[in-house]
Amino acid sequence: MIGVGAALGWPWIIGKKPPKTAPISVQLDFLTKGVVVVGVSLLAFILAGIGAILIVRLARADYQTARTEMLKDLIEGTQEDIRKQQNAKA
């Protein structure tokens, strides 16, 4: 949310570009604000990407566990069906 706010609100955060005749301190202040806004935006988007990757990894692990359990249930059910068929024939 902060990254989106910084990315969309940069014109109001930074302000207008100072003229070339402005003192160096004013120009540096403008440049510093720009670097901070870009840095915050990049950091927020990178952290969001890392968070998304972690969420996907957790979901994948959960699905893997569920898949393994369902496969075990399927194998056990199949073995039980085979035993019932063998007992019915005997």
Steps between C-alpha positions, in 0.01 A plus 500: 500500500785736583672421169185572302442821695857611437482402133172681439557793734849597392395827334358624831775353715789635294343819374592696190847477356703801607636724225864462399570837659385373843764455769679165512342418837149527351598284203657241731189500716289430191737222393503349850120492511495328161753238606305432820169460314654266241684306771188455713301391195763250391541362851125461545457320167800275561371407845155435354657268243695315769183468706312361201773244440488390864121468490520290183762275657283443806195428286701258288617315812142480627377365166786248493401373846133480402587323176709243685217435746245461220732260315540290817121492543458397136753219531345375825152513347618312192666233714181465705293460183738233374475311833119517488499361144736218601286417805184500286655252255614267777 
